[in-house]
Structures are given as structure tokens and as C-alpha cells.
């Protein structure tokens, strides 16, 4: 009887354990790939922001040099040197730890 082999497949009401485990494994692999790609994008954004802030600080120092006649600002315990605030964009500067 050729239809006897297919009769078993037509009478099934659910999924087998192997089918469920394969689907769970595929979902796990896809979620790990997505997690790694979003983590890399987050790291790239962090480094781009840090690079932008350093560039902004460099430009502020250059503008200060132009206005002060070529003298670098004095070191004031890692605080913002006097007169440099007007050239910096508003932001949070790190503490001297």
C-alpha cells in the first residue's frame, strides 16, 4: 500500500521534539548574530562620539590660541582654563580622577 506511509504523516497533530529543538536552535543562532551586530554598532557609535568630542576640544584650543596670541592656556588642575568656556559646546567634561 503506497498510501500507508503518508497516513502516519496526515494523522499527526503536533510537532516532534526534534522539530521544536531545531527551531529553537535556529532562533538562538539568529538572536546571537543580531546581538553581536547591534553591539558592534553601539561600539562604533561610542567611538565616533568620543572622536567628535576630542575634535571639538581640539578646535576650541585652536580658537583659544588664535585669540590669545599663540599662548596655550595654563594648566588649572585639569579644569577648563579661564576663557576657554566660550569656545566649547555645552557638554559634560570628565572629572580628573
TIMI-2910 file (N, C-alpha, C, CB; in pm, 1 decimal, decimal comma, always signed):
<rs>
+----------+----------+----------+----------+----------+----------+----------+----------+----------+----------+----------+----------+------+
!      n_x !      n_y !      n_z !     ca_x !     ca_y !     ca_z !      c_x !      c_y !      c_z !     cb_x !     cb_y !     cb_z ! resn !
+----------+----------+----------+----------+----------+----------+----------+----------+----------+----------+----------+----------+------+
!    +82,6 !   -119,6 !     +0,0 !     +0,0 !     +0,0 !     +0,0 !    +86,9 !   +125,7 !     +0,0 !    -93,9 !     -0,1 !   +121,1 !  Unk !
!    +83,2 !   +200,7 !   -106,8 !   +165,6 !   +320,9 !   -110,8 !   +112,9 !   +431,6 !    -19,4 !   +174,3 !   +371,9 !   -252,4 !  Unk !
!    -11,0 !   +436,8 !    +11,9 !    -65,7 !   +544,0 !    +95,7 !    -46,0 !   +520,9 !   +243,8 !   -211,3 !   +560,5 !    +68,1 !  Unk !
!     +1,9 !   +404,2 !   +285,0 !    +19,0 !   +372,8 !   +427,1 !   +128,0 !   +457,9 !   +490,6 !    +52,0 !   +225,1 !   +445,0 !  Unk !
!   +233,3 !   +490,8 !   +416,8 !   +342,2 !   +572,7 !   +471,9 !   +296,1 !   +716,0 !   +494,5 !   +464,3 !   +570,9 !   +377,9 !  Unk !
!   +210,2 !   +765,6 !   +411,7 !   +162,5 !   +902,9 !   +424,9 !    +47,1 !   +914,4 !   +523,6 !   +119,6 !   +956,2 !   +290,0 !  Unk !
!    -16,2 !   +801,5 !   +557,2 !   -127,0 !   +803,7 !   +653,0 !    -76,9 !   +848,6 !   +788,8 !   -193,7 !   +664,9 !   +663,6 !  Unk !
!    +44,8 !   +805,4 !   +826,2 !   +102,4 !   +845,3 !   +954,5 !   +126,2 !   +995,4 !   +959,6 !   +233,3 !   +770,7 !   +979,7 !  Unk !
!   +173,1 !  +1053,1 !   +849,5 !   +200,4 !  +1196,7 !   +845,8 !    +72,4 !  +1278,8 !   +852,0 !   +278,1 !  +1232,0 !   +720,2 !  Unk !
!    -37,5 !  +1227,8 !   +798,0 !   -162,6 !  +1302,9 !   +798,4 !   -229,6 !  +1300,3 !   +934,6 !   -257,0 !  +1247,8 !   +693,6 !  Unk !
!   -199,3 !  +1201,3 !  +1017,5 !   -265,3 !  +1188,3 !  +1147,0 !   -193,1 !  +1262,8 !  +1259,1 !   -277,0 !  +1043,0 !  +1183,2 !  Unk !
!    -79,2 !  +1321,4 !  +1232,4 !     -5,3 !  +1393,5 !  +1337,3 !    -78,5 !  +1521,7 !  +1373,9 !   +139,2 !  +1425,5 !  +1291,2 !  Unk !
!    -80,1 !  +1550,8 !  +1502,1 !   -147,3 !  +1672,0 !  +1548,0 !    -49,9 !  +1779,3 !  +1595,4 !   -242,9 !  +1638,1 !  +1659,2 !  Unk !
!    +74,4 !  +1744,9 !  +1619,6 !   +169,1 !  +1843,4 !  +1672,3 !   +306,8 !  +1825,8 !  +1612,1 !   +177,7 !  +1833,4 !  +1823,4 !  Unk !
!   +403,0 !  +1895,8 !  +1672,7 !   +541,4 !  +1889,6 !  +1628,0 !   +617,2 !  +1789,4 !  +1714,1 !   +608,2 !  +2029,4 !  +1634,1 !  Unk !
!   +719,0 !  +1730,5 !  +1657,6 !   +802,4 !  +1639,3 !  +1734,8 !   +903,4 !  +1720,9 !  +1814,7 !   +874,2 !  +1536,8 !  +1642,2 !  Unk !
!   +965,4 !  +1656,1 !  +1911,0 !  +1064,2 !  +1722,0 !  +1994,9 !  +1183,5 !  +1767,6 !  +1911,7 !  +1110,0 !  +1628,5 !  +2107,2 !  Unk !
!  +1224,6 !  +1689,5 !  +1817,6 !  +1338,2 !  +1725,9 !  +1731,7 !  +1305,9 !  +1851,5 !  +1650,6 !  +1374,5 !  +1608,8 !  +1636,8 !  Unk !
!  +1186,0 !  +1859,7 !  +1596,6 !  +1147,5 !  +1978,4 !  +1519,2 !  +1149,0 !  +2103,3 !  +1606,7 !  +1008,1 !  +1959,4 !  +1457,0 !  Unk !
!  +1099,1 !  +2090,1 !  +1728,0 !  +1099,5 !  +2205,5 !  +1819,3 !  +1241,5 !  +2246,2 !  +1856,7 !  +1019,5 !  +2173,5 !  +1946,2 !  Unk !
!  +1328,2 !  +2148,2 !  +1882,0 !  +1466,5 !  +2180,0 !  +1917,4 !  +1541,2 !  +2245,6 !  +1801,7 !  +1539,7 !  +2053,9 !  +1960,9 !  Unk !
!  +1514,1 !  +2201,9 !  +1680,8 !  +1578,0 !  +2264,2 !  +1564,0 !  +1533,6 !  +2409,1 !  +1550,0 !  +1544,7 !  +2185,9 !  +1435,2 !  Unk !
!  +1406,0 !  +2434,4 !  +1567,1 !  +1355,2 !  +2572,1 !  +1556,7 !  +1414,1 !  +2659,3 !  +1666,7 !  +1200,9 !  +2574,1 !  +1564,5 !  Unk !
!  +1422,6 !  +2607,6 !  +1789,3 !  +1480,0 !  +2684,9 !  +1899,7 !  +1627,5 !  +2712,4 !  +1873,5 !  +1462,4 !  +2610,2 !  +2033,7 !  Unk !
!  +1699,4 !  +2615,3 !  +1818,6 !  +1841,0 !  +2636,5 !  +1787,0 !  +1857,3 !  +2744,0 !  +1679,3 !  +1906,2 !  +2504,6 !  +1740,7 !  Unk !
!  +1773,0 !  +2741,7 !  +1578,3 !  +1780,7 !  +2842,9 !  +1471,9 !  +1750,7 !  +2981,6 !  +1527,9 !  +1682,2 !  +2809,4 !  +1357,3 !  Unk !
!  +1651,3 !  +2991,7 !  +1612,0 !  +1618,4 !  +3121,6 !  +1673,4 !  +1733,9 !  +3169,7 !  +1760,3 !  +1488,7 !  +3111,4 !  +1757,9 !  Unk !
!  +1797,0 !  +3079,0 !  +1833,5 !  +1912,3 !  +3116,0 !  +1915,8 !  +2028,3 !  +3166,7 !  +1833,4 !  +1957,0 !  +2998,7 !  +1998,1 !  Unk !
!  +2056,8 !  +3099,9 !  +1723,9 !  +2166,9 !  +3143,1 !  +1637,2 !  +2137,4 !  +3279,6 !  +1577,0 !  +2191,6 !  +3040,3 !  +1525,4 !  Unk !
!  +2015,0 !  +3299,9 !  +1529,9 !  +1978,6 !  +3429,9 !  +1471,7 !  +1983,8 !  +3541,7 !  +1575,4 !  +1838,6 !  +3423,1 !  +1410,1 !  Unk !
!  +1938,8 !  +3514,5 !  +1697,3 !  +1942,0 !  +3618,6 !  +1800,4 !  +2085,1 !  +3653,5 !  +1839,9 !  +1863,5 !  +3573,8 !  +1923,8 !  Unk !
!  +2174,9 !  +3555,3 !  +1841,9 !  +2314,1 !  +3586,4 !  +1874,5 !  +2379,5 !  +3669,8 !  +1764,8 !  +2393,6 !  +3457,6 !  +1896,7 !  Unk !
!  +2346,4 !  +3642,4 !  +1639,8 !  +2400,8 !  +3722,4 !  +1529,4 !  +2350,6 !  +3866,2 !  +1539,2 !  +2361,9 !  +3661,0 !  +1392,3 !  Unk !
!  +2223,9 !  +3882,3 !  +1569,1 !  +2166,7 !  +4017,0 !  +1581,8 !  +2227,7 !  +4090,1 !  +1701,2 !  +2013,0 !  +4009,7 !  +1596,7 !  Unk !
!  +2246,6 !  +4018,6 !  +1812,1 !  +2305,6 !  +4080,3 !  +1930,3 !  +2446,7 !  +4129,2 !  +1902,0 !  +2306,7 !  +3981,9 !  +2046,7 !  Unk !
!  +2526,1 !  +4047,7 !  +1834,3 !  +2663,7 !  +4087,4 !  +1804,1 !  +2668,7 !  +4206,1 !  +1709,3 !  +2740,2 !  +3970,6 !  +1744,1 !  Unk !
!  +2579,5 !  +4210,4 !  +1612,3 !  +2581,8 !  +4322,8 !  +1518,4 !  +2536,7 !  +4452,2 !  +1585,4 !  +2492,6 !  +4292,8 !  +1397,6 !  Unk !
!  +2438,8 !  +4445,5 !  +1674,9 !  +2397,1 !  +4567,5 !  +1744,1 !  +2503,8 !  +4612,7 !  +1842,8 !  +2263,9 !  +4545,4 !  +1816,9 !  Unk !
!  +2575,4 !  +4517,7 !  +1903,2 !  +2682,8 !  +4555,5 !  +1995,0 !  +2793,7 !  +4626,4 !  +1919,0 !  +2738,5 !  +4431,7 !  +2068,3 !  Unk !
!  +2828,2 !  +4575,9 !  +1802,1 !  +2932,7 !  +4639,3 !  +1722,3 !  +2889,1 !  +4778,9 !  +1677,8 !  +2967,1 !  +4552,4 !  +1599,8 !  Unk !
!  +2763,5 !  +4795,0 !  +1641,8 !  +2713,2 !  +4926,9 !  +1602,0 !  +2717,2 !  +5023,3 !  +1719,9 !  +2569,4 !  +4916,0 !  +1547,0 !  Unk !
!  +2684,6 !  +4973,8 !  +1839,4 !  +2688,3 !  +5058,4 !  +1959,1 !  +2831,5 !  +5101,3 !  +1989,7 !  +2627,8 !  +4984,1 !  +2080,1 !  Unk !
!  +2926,6 !  +5008,7 !  +1976,3 !  +3066,6 !  +5043,6 !  +1999,1 !  +3115,4 !  +5145,6 !  +1896,8 !  +3154,0 !  +4918,3 !  +1994,0 !  Unk !
!  +3078,1 !  +5127,3 !  +1772,1 !  +3117,6 !  +5223,4 !  +1668,4 !  +3060,3 !  +5361,7 !  +1696,8 !  +3071,6 !  +5175,2 !  +1530,3 !  Unk !
!  +2936,6 !  +5367,5 !  +1743,7 !  +2875,2 !  +5496,4 !  +1776,8 !  +2946,4 !  +5561,6 !  +1894,7 !  +2725,9 !  +5478,3 !  +1808,8 !  Unk !
!  +2986,2 !  +5481,2 !  +1993,1 !  +3057,7 !  +5534,5 !  +2109,3 !  +3191,0 !  +5595,5 !  +2066,9 !  +3080,8 !  +5423,7 !  +2214,3 !  Unk !
!  +3266,2 !  +5523,8 !  +1982,3 !  +3395,4 !  +5574,8 !  +1939,0 !  +3380,1 !  +5697,0 !  +1848,4 !  +3473,2 !  +5465,7 !  +1866,9 !  Unk !
!  +3274,6 !  +5700,2 !  +1767,9 !  +3251,2 !  +5817,4 !  +1683,3 !  +3219,5 !  +5939,7 !  +1768,7 !  +3136,3 !  +5790,5 !  +1584,2 !  Unk !
!  +3142,0 !  +5918,7 !  +1875,8 !  +3109,8 !  +6030,4 !  +1965,4 !  +3234,3 !  +6079,9 !  +2037,5 !  +3003,0 !  +5988,6 !  +2067,7 !  Unk !
!  +3318,3 !  +5987,4 !  +2084,4 !  +3441,1 !  +6026,7 !  +2153,4 !  +3534,3 !  +6102,4 !  +2058,8 !  +3512,6 !  +5902,8 !  +2211,0 !  Unk !
!  +3543,5 !  +6055,3 !  +1935,4 !  +3628,5 !  +6122,7 !  +1836,3 !  +3576,5 !  +6263,1 !  +1807,5 !  +3635,1 !  +6040,8 !  +1705,6 !  Unk !
!  +3444,6 !  +6277,4 !  +1800,1 !  +3384,9 !  +6408,6 !  +1775,4 !  +3412,6 !  +6504,0 !  +1891,8 !  +3233,2 !  +6395,1 !  +1752,8 !  Unk !
!  +3403,3 !  +6452,9 !  +2015,0 !  +3430,0 !  +6537,9 !  +2131,1 !  +3575,9 !  +6580,6 !  +2137,1 !  +3392,1 !  +6465,3 !  +2259,4 !  Unk !
!  +3667,1 !  +6489,6 !  +2103,6 !  +3808,4 !  +6526,8 !  +2101,1 !  +3836,6 !  +6630,5 !  +1992,4 !  +3895,6 !  +6402,7 !  +2079,2 !  Unk !
!  +3772,0 !  +6613,3 !  +1876,4 !  +3788,7 !  +6710,8 !  +1768,8 !  +3735,5 !  +6847,7 !  +1812,5 !  +3716,3 !  +6663,1 !  +1640,6 !  Unk !
!  +3622,6 !  +6848,0 !  +1882,9 !  +3565,2 !  +6973,2 !  +1931,3 !  +3658,8 !  +7041,0 !  +2030,6 !  +3428,8 !  +6948,0 !  +1996,0 !  Unk !
!  +3718,6 !  +6962,2 !  +2118,3 !  +3811,2 !  +7020,0 !  +2216,0 !  +3935,8 !  +7073,3 !  +2145,9 !  +3850,4 !  +6915,2 !  +2322,6 !  Unk !
!  +3984,3 !  +7002,1 !  +2044,3 !  +4099,8 !  +7048,8 !  +1968,0 !  +4068,5 !  +7181,8 !  +1898,7 !  +4142,2 !  +6942,7 !  +1864,1 !  Unk !
!  +3950,8 !  +7191,4 !  +1839,7 !  +3912,2 !  +7315,4 !  +1772,8 !  +3898,7 !  +7429,8 !  +1872,8 !  +3780,8 !  +7296,2 !  +1696,8 !  Unk !
!  +3849,8 !  +7398,5 !  +1992,5 !  +3837,8 !  +7502,4 !  +2095,0 !  +3975,3 !  +7553,2 !  +2136,2 !  +3762,3 !  +7448,8 !  +2217,7 !  Unk !
!  +4071,2 !  +7463,1 !  +2151,1 !  +4208,0 !  +7504,8 !  +2186,1 !  +4268,1 !  +7589,2 !  +2073,5 !  +4297,9 !  +7380,8 !  +2214,1 !  Unk !
!  +4244,1 !  +7548,6 !  +1947,9 !  +4295,7 !  +7626,4 !  +1835,4 !  +4235,3 !  +7767,1 !  +1833,0 !  +4266,5 !  +7554,2 !  +1703,0 !  Unk !
!  +4105,7 !  +7777,6 !  +1857,3 !  +4043,1 !  +7909,9 !  +1861,7 !  +4097,9 !  +7992,8 !  +1976,5 !  +3891,4 !  +7896,9 !  +1874,6 !  Unk !
!  +4123,1 !  +7928,3 !  +2090,3 !  +4181,5 !  +7998,0 !  +2204,8 !  +4321,3 !  +8048,4 !  +2169,0 !  +4187,3 !  +7904,9 !  +2328,9 !  Unk !
!  +4399,0 !  +7965,3 !  +2099,0 !  +4533,6 !  +8007,5 !  +2058,6 !  +4528,3 !  +8129,0 !  +1966,7 !  +4607,0 !  +7892,5 !  +1988,7 !  Unk !
!  +4432,8 !  +8129,6 !  +1874,9 !  +4420,6 !  +8244,0 !  +1783,8 !  +4386,1 !  +8371,2 !  +1858,6 !  +4314,8 !  +8216,4 !  +1677,6 !  Unk !
!  +4299,1 !  +8361,7 !  +1958,6 !  +4257,5 !  +8481,3 !  +2032,1 !  +4359,8 !  +8526,7 !  +2136,0 !  +4125,6 !  +8455,6 !  +2099,9 !  Unk !
!  +4441,7 !  +8434,4 !  +2186,3 !  +4533,8 !  +8470,7 !  +2294,6 !  +4673,9 !  +8501,0 !  +2244,0 !  +4540,1 !  +8359,3 !  +2396,9 !  Unk !
!  +4692,4 !  +8506,0 !  +2114,6 !  +4824,0 !  +8540,6 !  +2061,6 !  +4919,4 !  +8423,1 !  +2055,9 !  +4884,7 !  +8648,9 !  +2144,0 !  Unk !
!  +4869,0 !  +8303,4 !  +2053,5 !  +4954,4 !  +8186,2 !  +2038,7 !  +4997,0 !  +8121,6 !  +2168,3 !  +5074,1 !  +8222,7 !  +1963,2 !  Unk !
!  +4942,8 !  +8166,1 !  +2281,2 !  +4978,2 !  +8106,4 !  +2409,9 !  +4875,8 !  +7999,7 !  +2447,0 !  +4986,6 !  +8214,5 !  +2520,6 !  Unk !
!  +4927,9 !  +7885,2 !  +2488,7 !  +4838,0 !  +7780,8 !  +2536,1 !  +4781,0 !  +7819,6 !  +2672,0 !  +4911,1 !  +7645,0 !  +2544,5 !  Unk !
!  +4661,8 !  +7773,6 !  +2703,6 !  +4604,7 !  +7805,7 !  +2834,4 !  +4684,1 !  +7737,2 !  +2946,1 !  +4456,3 !  +7763,3 !  +2840,4 !  Unk !
!  +4691,8 !  +7802,1 !  +3061,0 !  +4766,2 !  +7742,0 !  +3172,6 !  +4691,7 !  +7620,3 !  +3226,7 !  +4788,6 !  +7845,5 !  +3285,6 !  Unk !
!  +4767,3 !  +7527,4 !  +3285,2 !  +4707,1 !  +7409,4 !  +3346,1 !  +4646,1 !  +7450,9 !  +3478,7 !  +4811,8 !  +7295,0 !  +3365,6 !  Unk !
!  +4520,9 !  +7418,4 !  +3496,7 !  +4449,9 !  +7457,3 !  +3618,6 !  +4387,0 !  +7334,1 !  +3682,6 !  +4341,5 !  +7564,4 !  +3588,1 !  Unk !
!  +4467,1 !  +7236,6 !  +3717,2 !  +4420,6 !  +7113,1 !  +3779,5 !  +4314,3 !  +7043,6 !  +3695,7 !  +4366,0 !  +7141,8 !  +3917,8 !  Unk !
!  +4336,2 !  +7037,6 !  +3567,0 !  +4250,1 !  +6970,9 !  +3470,7 !  +4109,9 !  +7032,1 !  +3461,7 !  +4239,1 !  +6825,8 !  +3506,2 !  Unk !
!  +4092,3 !  +7148,5 !  +3514,9 !  +3966,3 !  +7220,1 !  +3495,5 !  +3973,3 !  +7293,0 !  +3361,9 !  +3938,4 !  +7320,4 !  +3613,0 !  Unk !
!  +3861,2 !  +7346,9 !  +3320,1 !  +3860,6 !  +7423,7 !  +3196,0 !  +3938,0 !  +7552,3 !  +3220,7 !  +3714,4 !  +7453,6 !  +3147,3 !  Unk !
!  +4037,1 !  +7580,9 !  +3138,1 !  +4113,8 !  +7703,4 !  +3156,1 !  +4025,3 !  +7826,9 !  +3140,5 !  +4229,3 !  +7708,5 !  +3056,5 !  Unk !
!  +4056,6 !  +7932,5 !  +3211,4 !  +3976,8 !  +8054,7 !  +3200,6 !  +3975,8 !  +8106,4 !  +3056,7 !  +4031,2 !  +8162,9 !  +3295,6 !  Unk !
!  +3860,0 !  +8143,6 !  +3010,0 !  +3845,0 !  +8198,4 !  +2876,5 !  +3815,2 !  +8094,3 !  +2770,6 !  +3967,3 !  +8271,9 !  +2839,2 !  Unk !
!  +3822,0 !  +7965,8 !  +2803,6 !  +3800,2 !  +7860,9 !  +2705,3 !  +3654,2 !  +7818,4 !  +2697,7 !  +3886,5 !  +7741,6 !  +2737,6 !  Unk !
!  +3575,1 !  +7855,6 !  +2797,6 !  +3436,0 !  +7811,4 !  +2801,7 !  +3355,4 !  +7858,7 !  +2681,1 !  +3370,6 !  +7860,5 !  +2928,3 !  Unk !
!  +3385,7 !  +7978,4 !  +2632,4 !  +3306,9 !  +8033,4 !  +2522,6 !  +3327,6 !  +7957,1 !  +2392,4 !  +3341,6 !  +8179,0 !  +2502,2 !  Unk !
!  +3436,6 !  +7882,5 !  +2379,6 !  +3464,1 !  +7808,8 !  +2257,8 !  +3414,8 !  +7664,4 !  +2262,2 !  +3610,8 !  +7810,8 !  +2230,6 !  Unk !
!  +3384,1 !  +7613,9 !  +2379,5 !  +3339,1 !  +7475,6 !  +2394,2 !  +3188,0 !  +7468,8 !  +2381,3 !  +3384,2 !  +7417,1 !  +2529,6 !  Unk !
!  +3141,2 !  +7362,2 !  +2316,1 !  +2997,1 !  +7340,4 !  +2313,0 !  +2954,7 !  +7286,4 !  +2448,4 !  +2956,4 !  +7242,8 !  +2198,2 !  Unk !
!  +2827,6 !  +7303,0 !  +2480,4 !  +2781,1 !  +7255,7 !  +2609,9 !  +2789,5 !  +7103,9 !  +2613,2 !  +2636,5 !  +7303,8 !  +2638,3 !  Unk !
!  +2846,8 !  +7052,2 !  +2716,9 !  +2863,6 !  +6908,5 !  +2730,0 !  +2921,5 !  +6877,1 !  +2865,4 !  +2952,9 !  +6852,8 !  +2618,8 !  Unk !
!  +2933,9 !  +6750,3 !  +2894,5 !  +2987,6 !  +6708,2 !  +3023,0 !  +3133,0 !  +6669,9 !  +3003,3 !  +2905,8 !  +6590,0 !  +3083,0 !  Unk !
!  +3220,8 !  +6734,5 !  +3075,9 !  +3362,1 !  +6703,1 !  +3069,0 !  +3395,3 !  +6603,2 !  +3179,6 !  +3448,7 !  +6831,8 !  +3081,4 !  Unk !
!  +3486,8 !  +6511,0 !  +3157,2 !  +3520,0 !  +6411,5 !  +3259,6 !  +3592,0 !  +6474,4 !  +3378,0 !  +3606,1 !  +6300,8 !  +3199,7 !  Unk !
!  +3571,9 !  +6415,3 !  +3493,6 !  +3640,5 !  +6461,9 !  +3613,2 !  +3784,2 !  +6410,5 !  +3612,2 !  +3566,2 !  +6415,5 !  +3741,2 !  Unk !
!  +3869,8 !  +6481,3 !  +3681,2 !  +4008,4 !  +6437,1 !  +3694,8 !  +4014,4 !  +6336,6 !  +3808,8 !  +4105,3 !  +6557,9 !  +3720,6 !  Unk !
!  +4017,1 !  +6209,9 !  +3772,5 !  +4015,8 !  +6106,4 !  +3877,4 !  +4151,2 !  +6048,1 !  +3898,3 !  +3918,7 !  +5996,3 !  +3843,5 !  Unk !
+----------+----------+----------+----------+----------+----------+----------+----------+----------+----------+----------+----------+------+
</rs>
